[in-house]
Amino acid sequence: MKTKKMVVIAGIVLGLGAASQIVEHSVDKTAVKNYVETNFTEQDDNETNFNFKDEEENTFFEWIGF
């Protein structure tokens, strides 16, 4: 009974991760970029430092959609 629950939970997690990847790849990135550029303004705050990672450095959890 426990293994059946674990298999169901693992299937749900993998299914959600796969669905997330499909949605991410189907989004028109240029349209999103244009929407953001036209509807949001940039604030001049020099003290804010965001340390974004390269998109090439993906962990397993990022790869499956988390």
FIGU-378148 format. One record per atom (N, C-alpha, C): residue number from 1; residue in one letter; atom name; x, y, z negated. Coordinates in steps of 0.001 Angstrom, whole numbers, plus 500000, padded with zeros to 6 digits. Atoms other than C-alpha are relative to their C-alpha. Layout:
// residues N
+-----+-----+------+--------+--------+--------+
!   n ! res ! atom !      x !      y !      z !
+-----+-----+------+--------+--------+--------+
! NUM !   a !   CA !      X !      Y !      Z !
...
+-----+-----+------+--------+--------+--------+
This chain:
// residues 66
+-----+-----+------+--------+--------+--------+
!   n ! res ! atom !      x !      y !      z !
+-----+-----+------+--------+--------+--------+
!   1 !   m !    N ! 500816 ! 498809 ! 500000 !
!   1 !   m !   CA ! 500000 ! 500000 ! 500000 !
!   1 !   m !    C ! 500863 ! 501259 ! 500000 !
!   2 !   k !    N ! 499119 ! 498840 ! 500042 !
!   2 !   k !   CA ! 502839 ! 502398 ! 499153 !
!   2 !   k !    C ! 500697 ! 500215 ! 501337 !
!   3 !   t !    N ! 499294 ! 499848 ! 498727 !
!   3 !   t !   CA ! 504659 ! 501680 ! 502384 !
!   3 !   t !    C ! 499063 ! 500533 ! 501080 !
!   4 !   k !    N ! 500973 ! 499510 ! 499026 !
!   4 !   k !   CA ! 501502 ! 502311 ! 504367 !
!   4 !   k !    C ! 499814 ! 501509 ! 499852 !
!   5 !   k !    N ! 500114 ! 498566 ! 500242 !
!   5 !   k !   CA ! 501130 ! 505744 ! 502733 !
!   5 !   k !    C ! 501236 ! 500733 ! 500484 !
!   6 !   m !    N ! 498751 ! 499362 ! 499570 !
!   6 !   m !   CA ! 504778 ! 506538 ! 503396 !
!   6 !   m !    C ! 500089 ! 500071 ! 501522 !
!   7 !   v !    N ! 500001 ! 500007 ! 498540 !
!   7 !   v !   CA ! 504421 ! 505549 ! 507052 !
!   7 !   v !    C ! 499047 ! 501055 ! 500544 !
!   8 !   v !    N ! 500971 ! 498995 ! 499573 !
!   8 !   v !   CA ! 501333 ! 507750 ! 507404 !
!   8 !   v !    C ! 500559 ! 501400 ! 499786 !
!   9 !   i !    N ! 499417 ! 498686 ! 500283 !
!   9 !   i !   CA ! 503083 ! 510708 ! 505745 !
!   9 !   i !    C ! 501129 ! 500300 ! 500972 !
!  10 !   a !    N ! 498904 ! 499796 ! 499053 !
!  10 !   a !   CA ! 506180 ! 510243 ! 507926 !
!  10 !   a !    C ! 499448 ! 500280 ! 501400 !
!  11 !   g !    N ! 500618 ! 499763 ! 498693 !
!  11 !   g !   CA ! 503960 ! 510067 ! 511029 !
!  11 !   g !    C ! 499413 ! 501388 ! 500103 !
!  12 !   i !    N ! 500574 ! 498649 ! 500002 !
!  12 !   i !   CA ! 502175 ! 513272 ! 510057 !
!  12 !   i !    C ! 501102 ! 501042 ! 500106 !
!  13 !   v !    N ! 498891 ! 499041 ! 499975 !
!  13 !   v !   CA ! 505448 ! 515096 ! 509415 !
!  13 !   v !    C ! 500645 ! 500041 ! 501382 !
!  14 !   l !    N ! 499394 ! 500035 ! 498663 !
!  14 !   l !   CA ! 506954 ! 513948 ! 512710 !
!  14 !   l !    C ! 499049 ! 500556 ! 501055 !
!  15 !   g !    N ! 500989 ! 499469 ! 499058 !
!  15 !   g !   CA ! 503738 ! 514762 ! 514567 !
!  15 !   g !    C ! 499918 ! 501518 ! 499938 !
!  16 !   l !    N ! 500011 ! 498543 ! 500139 !
!  16 !   l !   CA ! 503666 ! 518291 ! 513158 !
!  16 !   l !    C ! 501276 ! 500626 ! 500556 !
!  17 !   g !    N ! 498744 ! 499502 ! 499457 !
!  17 !   g !   CA ! 507322 ! 518762 ! 514023 !
!  17 !   g !    C ! 500001 ! 499983 ! 501522 !
!  18 !   a !    N ! 500074 ! 500092 ! 498540 !
!  18 !   a !   CA ! 506737 ! 517590 ! 517590 !
!  18 !   a !    C ! 499045 ! 501048 ! 500555 !
!  19 !   a !    N ! 500959 ! 498982 ! 499550 !
!  19 !   a !   CA ! 503693 ! 519843 ! 517947 !
!  19 !   a !    C ! 500610 ! 501392 ! 499912 !
!  20 !   s !    N ! 499338 ! 498708 ! 500164 !
!  20 !   s !   CA ! 505723 ! 522778 ! 516651 !
!  20 !   s !    C ! 500994 ! 500248 ! 501135 !
!  21 !   q !    N ! 499029 ! 499851 ! 498912 !
!  21 !   q !   CA ! 508435 ! 522156 ! 519233 !
!  21 !   q !    C ! 499303 ! 500242 ! 501333 !
!  22 !   i !    N ! 500744 ! 499815 ! 498746 !
!  22 !   i !   CA ! 505893 ! 521913 ! 522056 !
!  22 !   i !    C ! 499462 ! 501422 ! 500088 !
!  23 !   v !    N ! 500529 ! 498636 ! 500007 !
!  23 !   v !   CA ! 504282 ! 525203 ! 521026 !
!  23 !   v !    C ! 501125 ! 501005 ! 500190 !
!  24 !   e !    N ! 498875 ! 499072 ! 499890 !
!  24 !   e !   CA ! 507654 ! 526911 ! 520667 !
!  24 !   e !    C ! 500529 ! 500068 ! 501432 !
!  25 !   h !    N ! 499474 ! 500013 ! 498633 !
!  25 !   h !   CA ! 508784 ! 525841 ! 524132 !
!  25 !   h !    C ! 498975 ! 500508 ! 501019 !
!  26 !   s !    N ! 501007 ! 499539 ! 499047 !
!  26 !   s !   CA ! 505484 ! 526822 ! 525740 !
!  26 !   s !    C ! 499718 ! 501493 ! 499885 !
!  27 !   v !    N ! 500221 ! 498569 ! 500185 !
!  27 !   v !   CA ! 505551 ! 530413 ! 524437 !
!  27 !   v !    C ! 500832 ! 500764 ! 501027 !
!  28 !   d !    N ! 499301 ! 499159 ! 499035 !
!  28 !   d !   CA ! 506459 ! 533003 ! 527073 !
!  28 !   d !    C ! 500810 ! 501035 ! 499229 !
!  29 !   k !    N ! 499152 ! 499163 ! 500841 !
!  29 !   k !   CA ! 509425 ! 534644 ! 525368 !
!  29 !   k !    C ! 500129 ! 501422 ! 500519 !
!  30 !   t !    N ! 499902 ! 498642 ! 499472 !
!  30 !   t !   CA ! 509622 ! 537614 ! 527706 !
!  30 !   t !    C ! 498733 ! 500795 ! 499686 !
!  31 !   a !    N ! 501248 ! 499312 ! 500341 !
!  31 !   a !   CA ! 505953 ! 538446 ! 527094 !
!  31 !   a !    C ! 499985 ! 500384 ! 498522 !
!  32 !   v !    N ! 499936 ! 499700 ! 501428 !
!  32 !   v !   CA ! 506484 ! 538239 ! 523332 !
!  32 !   v !    C ! 500966 ! 501156 ! 499757 !
!  33 !   k !    N ! 499014 ! 498928 ! 500155 !
!  33 !   k !   CA ! 509575 ! 540449 ! 523619 !
!  33 !   k !    C ! 499409 ! 501340 ! 500431 !
!  34 !   n !    N ! 500615 ! 498754 ! 499535 !
!  34 !   n !   CA ! 507692 ! 543055 ! 525639 !
!  34 !   n !    C ! 498924 ! 500487 ! 499042 !
!  35 !   y !    N ! 501039 ! 499629 ! 500959 !
!  35 !   y !   CA ! 504777 ! 543008 ! 523188 !
!  35 !   y !    C ! 500603 ! 500606 ! 498737 !
!  36 !   v !    N ! 499360 ! 499508 ! 501217 !
!  36 !   v !   CA ! 507069 ! 543478 ! 520216 !
!  36 !   v !    C ! 500642 ! 501359 ! 500245 !
!  37 !   e !    N ! 499342 ! 498731 ! 499711 !
!  37 !   e !   CA ! 509027 ! 546259 ! 521894 !
!  37 !   e !    C ! 499012 ! 501140 ! 500161 !
!  38 !   t !    N ! 500959 ! 498921 ! 499783 !
!  38 !   t !   CA ! 505896 ! 548199 ! 522796 !
!  38 !   t !    C ! 499131 ! 500283 ! 498784 !
!  39 !   n !    N ! 500943 ! 499815 ! 501106 !
!  39 !   n !   CA ! 503846 ! 547685 ! 519613 !
!  39 !   n !    C ! 500647 ! 500195 ! 498630 !
!  40 !   f !    N ! 499331 ! 499834 ! 501282 !
!  40 !   f !   CA ! 506453 ! 547831 ! 516839 !
!  40 !   f !    C ! 501120 ! 501016 ! 500154 !
!  41 !   t !    N ! 498940 ! 498994 ! 499956 !
!  41 !   t !   CA ! 508833 ! 550646 ! 516003 !
!  41 !   t !    C ! 501162 ! 499538 ! 499144 !
!  42 !   e !    N ! 498796 ! 500358 ! 500732 !
!  42 !   e !   CA ! 512380 ! 550252 ! 514809 !
!  42 !   e !    C ! 500261 ! 501051 ! 498936 !
!  43 !   q !    N ! 499717 ! 499077 ! 501088 !
!  43 !   q !   CA ! 513259 ! 551767 ! 511474 !
!  43 !   q !    C ! 501507 ! 500146 ! 499855 !
!  44 !   d !    N ! 498577 ! 499752 ! 500177 !
!  44 !   d !   CA ! 516638 ! 553392 ! 510921 !
!  44 !   d !    C ! 500365 ! 499831 ! 498534 !
!  45 !   d !    N ! 499577 ! 500307 ! 501359 !
!  45 !   d !   CA ! 517867 ! 551745 ! 507760 !
!  45 !   d !    C ! 501362 ! 499326 ! 500103 !
!  46 !   n !    N ! 498642 ! 500519 ! 499811 !
!  46 !   n !   CA ! 521626 ! 551303 ! 507838 !
!  46 !   n !    C ! 500438 ! 499070 ! 498888 !
!  47 !   e !    N ! 499605 ! 500846 ! 501115 !
!  47 !   e !   CA ! 521780 ! 549536 ! 504481 !
!  47 !   e !    C ! 499520 ! 498562 ! 500154 !
!  48 !   t !    N ! 500522 ! 501342 ! 499795 !
!  48 !   t !   CA ! 519837 ! 546526 ! 505722 !
!  48 !   t !    C ! 500974 ! 499208 ! 500859 !
!  49 !   n !    N ! 499065 ! 500844 ! 499264 !
!  49 !   n !   CA ! 522137 ! 543724 ! 506829 !
!  49 !   n !    C ! 499406 ! 498599 ! 500097 !
!  50 !   f !    N ! 500536 ! 501334 ! 499772 !
!  50 !   f !   CA ! 520570 ! 540652 ! 508338 !
!  50 !   f !    C ! 501098 ! 499141 ! 500592 !
!  51 !   n !    N ! 498977 ! 500920 ! 499495 !
!  51 !   n !   CA ! 522954 ! 537757 ! 508812 !
!  51 !   n !    C ! 499295 ! 498864 ! 500730 !
!  52 !   f !    N ! 500661 ! 501020 ! 499204 !
!  52 !   f !   CA ! 521262 ! 535853 ! 511602 !
!  52 !   f !    C ! 501030 ! 498998 ! 500496 !
!  53 !   k !    N ! 499124 ! 501034 ! 499470 !
!  53 !   k !   CA ! 522770 ! 532560 ! 512619 !
!  53 !   k !    C ! 499826 ! 499933 ! 501515 !
!  54 !   d !    N ! 500126 ! 500244 ! 498569 !
!  54 !   d !   CA ! 523455 ! 531695 ! 516214 !
!  54 !   d !    C ! 498904 ! 498973 ! 500230 !
!  55 !   e !    N ! 501043 ! 500970 ! 499680 !
!  55 !   e !   CA ! 520634 ! 529818 ! 517901 !
!  55 !   e !    C ! 500580 ! 498626 ! 500302 !
!  56 !   e !    N ! 499356 ! 501276 ! 499692 !
!  56 !   e !   CA ! 523150 ! 527131 ! 518795 !
!  56 !   e !    C ! 500153 ! 499144 ! 498737 !
!  57 !   e !    N ! 499799 ! 500724 ! 501243 !
!  57 !   e !   CA ! 523569 ! 526168 ! 515119 !
!  57 !   e !    C ! 498653 ! 499578 ! 499426 !
!  58 !   n !    N ! 501284 ! 500489 ! 500487 !
!  58 !   n !   CA ! 520424 ! 524135 ! 514477 !
!  58 !   n !    C ! 500217 ! 498776 ! 499129 !
!  59 !   t !    N ! 499952 ! 501174 ! 500844 !
!  59 !   t !   CA ! 520058 ! 521734 ! 511593 !
!  59 !   t !    C ! 498919 ! 499026 ! 500471 !
!  60 !   f !    N ! 500988 ! 501002 ! 499624 !
!  60 !   f !   CA ! 517979 ! 518594 ! 511859 !
!  60 !   f !    C ! 498594 ! 500504 ! 499726 !
!  61 !   f !    N ! 501335 ! 499516 ! 500352 !
!  61 !   f !   CA ! 515042 ! 520261 ! 510082 !
!  61 !   f !    C ! 499546 ! 501105 ! 500943 !
!  62 !   e !    N ! 500372 ! 498979 ! 499016 !
!  62 !   e !   CA ! 515129 ! 523237 ! 512465 !
!  62 !   e !    C ! 499665 ! 499347 ! 501326 !
!  63 !   w !    N ! 500225 ! 500688 ! 498732 !
!  63 !   w !   CA ! 515277 ! 520830 ! 515395 !
!  63 !   w !    C ! 498612 ! 499361 ! 500048 !
!  64 !   i !    N ! 501322 ! 500631 ! 500002 !
!  64 !   i !   CA ! 512091 ! 519029 ! 514284 !
!  64 !   i !    C ! 498905 ! 500989 ! 499677 !
!  65 !   g !    N ! 501026 ! 498976 ! 500096 !
!  65 !   g !   CA ! 510297 ! 522323 ! 513672 !
!  65 !   g !    C ! 499762 ! 500576 ! 498618 !
!  66 !   f !    N ! 500186 ! 499431 ! 501343 !
!  66 !   f !   CA ! 510778 ! 523244 ! 510025 !
!  66 !   f !    C ! 500967 ! 501118 ! 499769 !
+-----+-----+------+--------+--------+--------+
